[in-house]
Amino acid sequence: AVQEVAFTLANGLAYVDAAVRAGLDINAFAGRLAFFFNVHNGFLEEVAKFRAARRLWARLLKARYPHCEDKNLRLRFHTQTAGCTLTAQQPDNNVIRVTVQALAAVLGGTQSLHTNSLDEALGLPTERAAQIALRTQQVIASESGVADFVDPLGGSHVIEALTDHIESSARDLIGKVDDLGGVVQAIERGWIQKQILDTAYRYQKGVDSGELEVVGVNVNKVDDEPRAEVMRLDPDSERRQVERVQALRARRDGAAAQQAIDTLRSAAKTDENLMPLIVHAVRVRCTLGEIAGTLREVFGSHRETIVV
């Protein structure tokens, strides 16, 4: 939780700093920023994580940009339930995991929510599994009553103590990122990746040893588990999609599309703002593959720094 808050907000600060250096006024864009968090199984910790993230973001932004208006200090965020917690063993148990996670996100104040399907550890969701994931949100929203209150767990000794701890620890971790020269330098050096990998290793080691219990995996196992239904892709779907793209290219203004791509390629070699050019390329029906491929030609592809 501490790492997620720290690294997410450190990324956000890097974007803010870059935008300000480019000449944008902090109050012209800060209130339009939105964040993306995961929500895991530790119910109370996750509620506190979101509360801590909102509080810390406002304080960090105000400290760095004192003239930022209060309304622009709000942290808006989307939450997705944690795919890494889903298990292929006894996949029906994932419905409970997703429900616990979704409820924590709502109690923590998320603005929007994605609930994973029970079978995503096995493949793409079936229609039935996707509907259960949708109904999970709808029951929480329409029947639980938790959305009728702002910060309903605020004031709880446990929640407040966890919130203080996560905020303080995340602030310290952001300080370490700053000491390394900022989040970009920390990523390029592989430092952030190593922190995440170390945590993932400790978690998996705990599961393998049984210290961390995962129902259906290392406890409460069954010998004769029924075969789960899995999504089967229509083999003709690829052909249909190729035909749709070919038809689009045939009916669009080819010269206008090529000119938009050429202009984008040239601008990408400069410091020009590319967003208006990308919007124009979309309007003349350039495909996502063409636009991304053009940028890839100029900028190359990111290669993650390997750390041990």
C-alpha positions as YAML, in Angstrom:
chain: A
units: angstrom
residues:
- id: 1
  name: ALA
  ca: [0.00, 0.00, 0.00]
- id: 2
  name: VAL
  ca: [2.81, 2.41, 0.91]
- id: 3
  name: GLN
  ca: [4.67, 1.71, -2.32]
- id: 4
  name: GLU
  ca: [1.54, 2.13, -4.42]
- id: 5
  name: VAL
  ca: [0.74, 5.52, -2.89]
- id: 6
  name: ALA
  ca: [4.33, 6.73, -3.04]
- id: 7
  name: PHE
  ca: [5.15, 5.67, -6.58]
- id: 8
  name: THR
  ca: [1.78, 6.71, -7.99]
- id: 9
  name: LEU
  ca: [1.96, 10.17, -6.49]
- id: 10
  name: ALA
  ca: [5.63, 10.53, -7.43]
- id: 11
  name: ASN
  ca: [4.63, 9.82, -11.02]
- id: 12
  name: GLY
  ca: [1.89, 12.42, -10.73]
- id: 13
  name: LEU
  ca: [4.31, 15.03, -9.43]
- id: 14
  name: ALA
  ca: [6.64, 14.32, -12.35]
- id: 15
  name: TYR
  ca: [3.79, 15.03, -14.78]
- id: 16
  name: VAL
  ca: [2.87, 18.22, -12.94]
- id: 17
  name: ASP
  ca: [6.46, 19.46, -12.91]
- id: 18
  name: ALA
  ca: [6.83, 18.73, -16.64]
- id: 19
  name: ALA
  ca: [3.60, 20.55, -17.45]
- id: 20
  name: VAL
  ca: [4.64, 23.61, -15.44]
- id: 21
  name: ARG
  ca: [8.07, 23.62, -17.12]
- id: 22
  name: ALA
  ca: [6.26, 23.57, -20.47]
- id: 23
  name: GLY
  ca: [4.52, 26.81, -19.49]
- id: 24
  name: LEU
  ca: [1.14, 25.61, -18.21]
- id: 25
  name: ASP
  ca: [-0.37, 27.29, -15.18]
- id: 26
  name: ILE
  ca: [-0.90, 24.84, -12.32]
- id: 27
  name: ASN
  ca: [-4.54, 25.91, -11.92]
- id: 28
  name: ALA
  ca: [-5.24, 25.33, -15.62]
- id: 29
  name: PHE
  ca: [-4.71, 21.58, -15.39]
- id: 30
  name: ALA
  ca: [-4.17, 20.26, -11.84]
- id: 31
  name: GLY
  ca: [-7.89, 19.87, -11.18]
- id: 32
  name: ARG
  ca: [-8.24, 17.77, -14.35]
- id: 33
  name: LEU
  ca: [-5.70, 15.13, -13.35]
- id: 34
  name: ALA
  ca: [-6.96, 11.64, -12.56]
- id: 35
  name: PHE
  ca: [-5.16, 8.69, -10.99]
- id: 36
  name: PHE
  ca: [-5.45, 4.91, -11.26]
- id: 37
  name: PHE
  ca: [-5.12, 2.66, -8.23]
- id: 38
  name: ASN
  ca: [-5.43, -1.06, -7.57]
- id: 39
  name: VAL
  ca: [-7.35, -2.39, -4.59]
- id: 40
  name: HIS
  ca: [-6.19, -5.54, -2.82]
- id: 41
  name: ASN
  ca: [-7.50, -7.91, -0.15]
- id: 42
  name: GLY
  ca: [-6.36, -6.11, 3.00]
- id: 43
  name: PHE
  ca: [-9.73, -4.45, 3.53]
- id: 44
  name: LEU
  ca: [-8.97, -1.89, 6.24]
- id: 45
  name: GLU
  ca: [-5.51, -1.11, 4.89]
- id: 46
  name: GLU
  ca: [-6.94, -0.46, 1.44]
- id: 47
  name: VAL
  ca: [-9.57, 1.94, 2.75]
- id: 48
  name: ALA
  ca: [-6.83, 3.80, 4.62]
- id: 49
  name: LYS
  ca: [-4.61, 3.76, 1.52]
- id: 50
  name: PHE
  ca: [-7.07, 5.80, -0.50]
- id: 51
  name: ARG
  ca: [-7.66, 8.25, 2.35]
- id: 52
  name: ALA
  ca: [-3.90, 8.68, 2.78]
- id: 53
  name: ALA
  ca: [-3.36, 9.17, -0.96]
- id: 54
  name: ARG
  ca: [-5.91, 11.99, -1.14]
- id: 55
  name: ARG
  ca: [-4.48, 13.74, 1.89]
- id: 56
  name: LEU
  ca: [-0.85, 13.36, 0.83]
- id: 57
  name: TRP
  ca: [-1.47, 14.51, -2.75]
- id: 58
  name: ALA
  ca: [-3.11, 17.72, -1.55]
- id: 59
  name: ARG
  ca: [-0.28, 18.43, 0.88]
- id: 60
  name: LEU
  ca: [2.52, 17.67, -1.57]
- id: 61
  name: LEU
  ca: [0.95, 19.75, -4.35]
- id: 62
  name: LYS
  ca: [0.32, 22.71, -2.04]
- id: 63
  name: ALA
  ca: [3.87, 22.57, -0.70]
- id: 64
  name: ARG
  ca: [5.39, 22.61, -4.18]
- id: 65
  name: TYR
  ca: [2.91, 25.01, -5.74]
- id: 66
  name: PRO
  ca: [1.54, 27.31, -3.00]
- id: 67
  name: HIS
  ca: [-0.65, 29.26, -5.44]
- id: 68
  name: CYS
  ca: [-2.52, 26.09, -6.47]
- id: 69
  name: GLU
  ca: [-6.17, 26.64, -5.60]
- id: 70
  name: ASP
  ca: [-7.78, 24.33, -3.05]
- id: 71
  name: LYS
  ca: [-10.28, 22.95, -5.58]
- id: 72
  name: ASN
  ca: [-7.36, 21.78, -7.72]
- id: 73
  name: LEU
  ca: [-5.75, 19.85, -4.87]
- id: 74
  name: ARG
  ca: [-8.40, 17.14, -4.97]
- id: 75
  name: LEU
  ca: [-7.21, 13.68, -5.95]
- id: 76
  name: ARG
  ca: [-9.67, 12.06, -8.33]
- id: 77
  name: PHE
  ca: [-9.04, 8.39, -8.96]
- id: 78
  name: HIS
  ca: [-10.27, 5.24, -10.65]
- id: 79
  name: THR
  ca: [-9.81, 1.87, -8.97]
- id: 80
  name: GLN
  ca: [-9.51, -1.64, -10.39]
- id: 81
  name: THR
  ca: [-9.74, -4.74, -8.25]
- id: 82
  name: ALA
  ca: [-6.46, -6.64, -8.06]
- id: 83
  name: GLY
  ca: [-6.03, -9.16, -10.85]
- id: 84
  name: CYS
  ca: [-2.93, -10.55, -9.13]
- id: 85
  name: THR
  ca: [-5.10, -11.81, -6.26]
- id: 86
  name: LEU
  ca: [-7.32, -13.93, -8.52]
- id: 87
  name: THR
  ca: [-6.66, -17.66, -8.46]
- id: 88
  name: ALA
  ca: [-7.12, -20.35, -11.07]
- id: 89
  name: GLN
  ca: [-7.90, -22.78, -8.24]
- id: 90
  name: GLN
  ca: [-11.53, -22.61, -7.09]
- id: 91
  name: PRO
  ca: [-12.21, -19.54, -9.29]
- id: 92
  name: ASP
  ca: [-15.65, -18.99, -7.75]
- id: 93
  name: ASN
  ca: [-13.78, -17.74, -4.66]
- id: 94
  name: ASN
  ca: [-12.70, -14.78, -6.77]
- id: 95
  name: VAL
  ca: [-16.24, -13.40, -6.55]
- id: 96
  name: ILE
  ca: [-15.73, -12.91, -2.80]
- id: 97
  name: ARG
  ca: [-12.27, -11.43, -3.29]
- id: 98
  name: VAL
  ca: [-13.55, -8.92, -5.84]
- id: 99
  name: THR
  ca: [-16.50, -8.00, -3.62]
- id: 100
  name: VAL
  ca: [-14.25, -7.31, -0.61]
- id: 101
  name: GLN
  ca: [-11.90, -5.26, -2.77]
- id: 102
  name: ALA
  ca: [-14.69, -3.29, -4.46]
- id: 103
  name: LEU
  ca: [-16.28, -2.45, -1.12]
- id: 104
  name: ALA
  ca: [-12.93, -1.21, 0.20]
- id: 105
  name: ALA
  ca: [-12.55, 1.03, -2.85]
- id: 106
  name: VAL
  ca: [-16.01, 2.52, -2.38]
- id: 107
  name: LEU
  ca: [-15.46, 3.10, 1.34]
- id: 108
  name: GLY
  ca: [-12.13, 4.68, 0.47]
- id: 109
  name: GLY
  ca: [-13.83, 7.19, -1.82]
- id: 110
  name: THR
  ca: [-13.07, 6.03, -5.36]
- id: 111
  name: GLN
  ca: [-14.72, 8.02, -8.16]
- id: 112
  name: SER
  ca: [-15.01, 5.07, -10.55]
- id: 113
  name: LEU
  ca: [-14.48, 1.34, -10.30]
- id: 114
  name: HIS
  ca: [-13.60, -1.71, -12.38]
- id: 115
  name: THR
  ca: [-14.45, -5.12, -10.93]
- id: 116
  name: ASN
  ca: [-12.52, -8.06, -12.36]
- id: 117
  name: SER
  ca: [-14.31, -11.20, -13.47]
- id: 118
  name: LEU
  ca: [-13.99, -14.44, -11.53]
- id: 119
  name: ASP
  ca: [-12.29, -16.31, -14.40]
- id: 120
  name: GLU
  ca: [-9.59, -13.82, -15.37]
- id: 121
  name: ALA
  ca: [-6.87, -16.08, -13.94]
- id: 122
  name: LEU
  ca: [-7.92, -18.56, -16.64]
- id: 123
  name: GLY
  ca: [-8.45, -16.30, -19.64]
- id: 124
  name: LEU
  ca: [-10.72, -13.60, -20.99]
- id: 125
  name: PRO
  ca: [-14.00, -13.32, -19.06]
- id: 126
  name: THR
  ca: [-17.02, -15.29, -20.13]
- id: 127
  name: GLU
  ca: [-20.26, -13.36, -20.50]
- id: 128
  name: ARG
  ca: [-21.61, -14.88, -17.26]
- id: 129
  name: ALA
  ca: [-18.48, -13.94, -15.31]
- id: 130
  name: ALA
  ca: [-18.51, -10.39, -16.68]
- id: 131
  name: GLN
  ca: [-22.15, -9.99, -15.65]
- id: 132
  name: ILE
  ca: [-21.39, -11.15, -12.10]
- id: 133
  name: ALA
  ca: [-18.59, -8.57, -11.93]
- id: 134
  name: LEU
  ca: [-21.03, -5.88, -13.07]
- id: 135
  name: ARG
  ca: [-23.74, -6.99, -10.63]
- id: 136
  name: THR
  ca: [-21.17, -6.83, -7.80]
- id: 137
  name: GLN
  ca: [-20.83, -3.10, -8.38]
- id: 138
  name: GLN
  ca: [-24.55, -2.63, -8.79]
- id: 139
  name: VAL
  ca: [-25.41, -4.40, -5.53]
- id: 140
  name: ILE
  ca: [-22.85, -2.30, -3.64]
- id: 141
  name: ALA
  ca: [-24.18, 0.88, -5.24]
- id: 142
  name: SER
  ca: [-27.91, 0.14, -4.99]
- id: 143
  name: GLU
  ca: [-28.36, -2.13, -1.98]
- id: 144
  name: SER
  ca: [-25.51, -1.74, 0.52]
- id: 145
  name: GLY
  ca: [-26.09, 1.92, 1.40]
- id: 146
  name: VAL
  ca: [-22.36, 2.59, 1.80]
- id: 147
  name: ALA
  ca: [-22.39, 5.17, -1.00]
- id: 148
  name: ASP
  ca: [-24.89, 7.30, 0.94]
- id: 149
  name: PHE
  ca: [-22.15, 8.65, 3.22]
- id: 150
  name: VAL
  ca: [-18.92, 10.54, 2.72]
- id: 151
  name: ASP
  ca: [-15.94, 8.78, 4.34]
- id: 152
  name: PRO
  ca: [-18.15, 6.42, 6.40]
- id: 153
  name: LEU
  ca: [-15.19, 4.84, 8.24]
- id: 154
  name: GLY
  ca: [-13.59, 8.16, 9.13]
- id: 155
  name: GLY
  ca: [-13.01, 8.43, 12.87]
- id: 156
  name: SER
  ca: [-12.33, 4.75, 13.37]
- id: 157
  name: HIS
  ca: [-9.19, 4.38, 15.48]
- id: 158
  name: VAL
  ca: [-7.84, 1.63, 13.20]
- id: 159
  name: ILE
  ca: [-8.61, 3.50, 9.98]
- id: 160
  name: GLU
  ca: [-7.17, 6.78, 11.22]
- id: 161
  name: ALA
  ca: [-4.00, 5.11, 12.54]
- id: 162
  name: LEU
  ca: [-3.50, 3.21, 9.27]
- id: 163
  name: THR
  ca: [-4.12, 6.39, 7.26]
- id: 164
  name: ASP
  ca: [-1.49, 8.28, 9.27]
- id: 165
  name: HIS
  ca: [0.99, 5.43, 8.92]
- id: 166
  name: ILE
  ca: [0.56, 5.05, 5.15]
- id: 167
  name: GLU
  ca: [0.76, 8.79, 4.56]
- id: 168
  name: SER
  ca: [3.90, 9.19, 6.65]
- id: 169
  name: SER
  ca: [5.62, 6.14, 5.15]
- id: 170
  name: ALA
  ca: [4.69, 7.11, 1.59]
- id: 171
  name: ARG
  ca: [6.03, 10.62, 2.17]
- id: 172
  name: ASP
  ca: [9.34, 9.13, 3.32]
- id: 173
  name: LEU
  ca: [9.47, 6.90, 0.24]
- id: 174
  name: ILE
  ca: [8.77, 9.85, -2.07]
- id: 175
  name: GLY
  ca: [11.65, 11.60, -0.31]
- id: 176
  name: LYS
  ca: [13.94, 8.74, -1.32]
- id: 177
  name: VAL
  ca: [12.72, 9.08, -4.91]
- id: 178
  name: ASP
  ca: [13.49, 12.80, -4.80]
- id: 179
  name: ASP
  ca: [16.97, 12.06, -3.43]
- id: 180
  name: LEU
  ca: [17.60, 9.92, -6.52]
- id: 181
  name: GLY
  ca: [16.75, 12.87, -8.74]
- id: 182
  name: GLY
  ca: [13.07, 12.22, -9.26]
- id: 183
  name: VAL
  ca: [10.87, 9.43, -10.49]
- id: 184
  name: VAL
  ca: [12.29, 9.34, -14.03]
- id: 185
  name: GLN
  ca: [15.83, 8.86, -12.78]
- id: 186
  name: ALA
  ca: [14.63, 6.30, -10.22]
- id: 187
  name: ILE
  ca: [12.97, 4.28, -12.99]
- id: 188
  name: GLU
  ca: [15.96, 4.56, -15.32]
- id: 189
  name: ARG
  ca: [18.23, 3.28, -12.55]
- id: 190
  name: GLY
  ca: [15.85, 0.40, -11.86]
- id: 191
  name: TRP
  ca: [15.40, 1.47, -8.24]
- id: 192
  name: ILE
  ca: [11.60, 1.58, -8.28]
- id: 193
  name: GLN
  ca: [11.39, -1.71, -10.15]
- id: 194
  name: LYS
  ca: [13.59, -3.33, -7.51]
- id: 195
  name: GLN
  ca: [11.37, -2.11, -4.67]
- id: 196
  name: ILE
  ca: [8.31, -3.62, -6.39]
- id: 197
  name: LEU
  ca: [10.07, -6.87, -7.27]
- id: 198
  name: ASP
  ca: [11.34, -7.30, -3.71]
- id: 199
  name: THR
  ca: [7.81, -6.89, -2.37]
- id: 200
  name: ALA
  ca: [6.41, -9.33, -4.95]
- id: 201
  name: TYR
  ca: [9.10, -11.85, -4.02]
- id: 202
  name: ARG
  ca: [8.36, -11.58, -0.31]
- id: 203
  name: TYR
  ca: [4.64, -12.03, -0.99]
- id: 204
  name: GLN
  ca: [5.15, -15.11, -3.16]
- id: 205
  name: LYS
  ca: [7.59, -16.55, -0.64]
- id: 206
  name: GLY
  ca: [4.94, -16.12, 2.04]
- id: 207
  name: VAL
  ca: [2.35, -17.91, -0.09]
- id: 208
  name: ASP
  ca: [4.73, -20.75, -0.92]
- id: 209
  name: SER
  ca: [5.63, -21.25, 2.74]
- id: 210
  name: GLY
  ca: [2.02, -21.04, 3.90]
- id: 211
  name: GLU
  ca: [2.70, -18.00, 6.07]
- id: 212
  name: LEU
  ca: [0.25, -16.07, 3.88]
- id: 213
  name: GLU
  ca: [-2.96, -18.04, 3.43]
- id: 214
  name: VAL
  ca: [-4.71, -18.08, 0.08]
- id: 215
  name: VAL
  ca: [-7.96, -20.00, 0.16]
- id: 216
  name: GLY
  ca: [-8.03, -22.79, -2.39]
- id: 217
  name: VAL
  ca: [-4.29, -22.50, -3.07]
- id: 218
  name: ASN
  ca: [-2.44, -23.35, 0.14]
- id: 219
  name: VAL
  ca: [-5.40, -23.80, 2.50]
- id: 220
  name: ASN
  ca: [-8.92, -25.19, 2.09]
- id: 221
  name: LYS
  ca: [-7.93, -27.06, -1.05]
- id: 222
  name: VAL
  ca: [-10.10, -29.68, -2.77]
- id: 223
  name: ASP
  ca: [-8.83, -32.78, -4.52]
- id: 224
  name: ASP
  ca: [-11.49, -33.11, -7.19]
- id: 225
  name: GLU
  ca: [-12.15, -29.61, -8.48]
- id: 226
  name: PRO
  ca: [-14.73, -29.30, -11.29]
- id: 227
  name: ARG
  ca: [-13.46, -27.94, -14.60]
- id: 228
  name: ALA
  ca: [-14.21, -24.24, -14.96]
- id: 229
  name: GLU
  ca: [-15.90, -22.76, -18.01]
- id: 230
  name: VAL
  ca: [-13.46, -20.66, -20.03]
- id: 231
  name: MET
  ca: [-13.92, -18.10, -22.78]
- id: 232
  name: ARG
  ca: [-13.48, -19.47, -26.30]
- id: 233
  name: LEU
  ca: [-12.58, -16.88, -28.92]
- id: 234
  name: ASP
  ca: [-14.34, -16.95, -32.26]
- id: 235
  name: PRO
  ca: [-11.59, -17.84, -34.76]
- id: 236
  name: ASP
  ca: [-13.22, -15.56, -37.33]
- id: 237
  name: SER
  ca: [-12.96, -12.46, -35.09]
- id: 238
  name: GLU
  ca: [-9.44, -11.64, -36.30]
- id: 239
  name: ARG
  ca: [-10.51, -11.88, -39.94]
- id: 240
  name: ARG
  ca: [-13.51, -9.59, -39.34]
- id: 241
  name: GLN
  ca: [-11.37, -7.00, -37.58]
- id: 242
  name: VAL
  ca: [-8.81, -7.02, -40.41]
- id: 243
  name: GLU
  ca: [-11.63, -6.54, -42.91]
- id: 244
  name: ARG
  ca: [-13.03, -3.61, -40.90]
- id: 245
  name: VAL
  ca: [-9.65, -1.85, -40.87]
- id: 246
  name: GLN
  ca: [-9.16, -2.49, -44.58]
- id: 247
  name: ALA
  ca: [-12.62, -1.07, -45.31]
- id: 248
  name: LEU
  ca: [-11.85, 2.02, -43.23]
- id: 249
  name: ARG
  ca: [-8.64, 2.64, -45.14]
- id: 250
  name: ALA
  ca: [-10.43, 2.15, -48.46]
- id: 251
  name: ARG
  ca: [-13.13, 4.76, -47.79]
- id: 252
  name: ARG
  ca: [-11.06, 7.43, -46.01]
- id: 253
  name: ASP
  ca: [-9.16, 10.25, -47.72]
- id: 254
  name: GLY
  ca: [-5.84, 8.48, -48.13]
- id: 255
  name: ALA
  ca: [-3.89, 11.61, -48.98]
- id: 256
  name: ALA
  ca: [-5.18, 13.45, -45.92]
- id: 257
  name: ALA
  ca: [-4.36, 10.50, -43.67]
- id: 258
  name: GLN
  ca: [-0.83, 10.20, -45.05]
- id: 259
  name: GLN
  ca: [-0.24, 13.94, -44.67]
- id: 260
  name: ALA
  ca: [-1.41, 13.79, -41.04]
- id: 261
  name: ILE
  ca: [1.01, 10.94, -40.33]
- id: 262
  name: ASP
  ca: [3.90, 12.72, -42.04]
- id: 263
  name: THR
  ca: [3.20, 15.92, -40.09]
- id: 264
  name: LEU
  ca: [3.05, 13.99, -36.85]
- id: 265
  name: ARG
  ca: [6.36, 12.25, -37.62]
- id: 266
  name: SER
  ca: [8.11, 15.55, -38.31]
- id: 267
  name: ALA
  ca: [6.69, 17.24, -35.22]
- id: 268
  name: ALA
  ca: [7.69, 14.32, -32.99]
- id: 269
  name: LYS
  ca: [11.32, 15.15, -33.78]
- id: 270
  name: THR
  ca: [10.85, 18.60, -32.20]
- id: 271
  name: ASP
  ca: [9.43, 19.95, -28.94]
- id: 272
  name: GLU
  ca: [6.08, 20.77, -30.58]
- id: 273
  name: ASN
  ca: [2.88, 19.80, -28.74]
- id: 274
  name: LEU
  ca: [1.78, 16.59, -30.44]
- id: 275
  name: MET
  ca: [-1.73, 16.33, -29.03]
- id: 276
  name: PRO
  ca: [-3.47, 18.58, -31.60]
- id: 277
  name: LEU
  ca: [-1.73, 16.65, -34.37]
- id: 278
  name: ILE
  ca: [-2.82, 13.30, -32.91]
- id: 279
  name: VAL
  ca: [-6.42, 14.56, -32.64]
- id: 280
  name: HIS
  ca: [-6.30, 15.71, -36.26]
- id: 281
  name: ALA
  ca: [-4.90, 12.32, -37.35]
- id: 282
  name: VAL
  ca: [-7.82, 10.58, -35.65]
- id: 283
  name: ARG
  ca: [-10.30, 12.92, -37.33]
- id: 284
  name: VAL
  ca: [-8.98, 12.02, -40.78]
- id: 285
  name: ARG
  ca: [-9.33, 8.33, -39.81]
- id: 286
  name: CYS
  ca: [-5.72, 7.34, -39.15]
- id: 287
  name: THR
  ca: [-5.70, 4.14, -37.12]
- id: 288
  name: LEU
  ca: [-4.27, 3.76, -33.64]
- id: 289
  name: GLY
  ca: [-1.65, 1.40, -35.06]
- id: 290
  name: GLU
  ca: [-0.54, 4.00, -37.61]
- id: 291
  name: ILE
  ca: [-0.31, 6.78, -35.03]
- id: 292
  name: ALA
  ca: [1.47, 4.69, -32.41]
- id: 293
  name: GLY
  ca: [3.77, 3.19, -35.04]
- id: 294
  name: THR
  ca: [4.79, 6.65, -36.21]
- id: 295
  name: LEU
  ca: [5.66, 7.75, -32.69]
- id: 296
  name: ARG
  ca: [7.52, 4.48, -32.16]
- id: 297
  name: GLU
  ca: [9.64, 5.23, -35.23]
- id: 298
  name: VAL
  ca: [10.80, 8.48, -33.66]
- id: 299
  name: PHE
  ca: [10.98, 7.65, -29.96]
- id: 300
  name: GLY
  ca: [11.69, 3.93, -30.04]
- id: 301
  name: SER
  ca: [10.25, 1.43, -27.54]
- id: 302
  name: HIS
  ca: [10.86, 1.47, -23.79]
- id: 303
  name: ARG
  ca: [13.06, -1.31, -22.51]
- id: 304
  name: GLU
  ca: [12.69, -1.99, -18.81]
- id: 305
  name: THR
  ca: [15.83, -1.88, -16.72]
- id: 306
  name: ILE
  ca: [16.44, -5.41, -15.45]
- id: 307
  name: VAL
  ca: [17.23, -5.58, -11.73]
- id: 308
  name: VAL
  ca: [17.83, -8.44, -9.34]
...
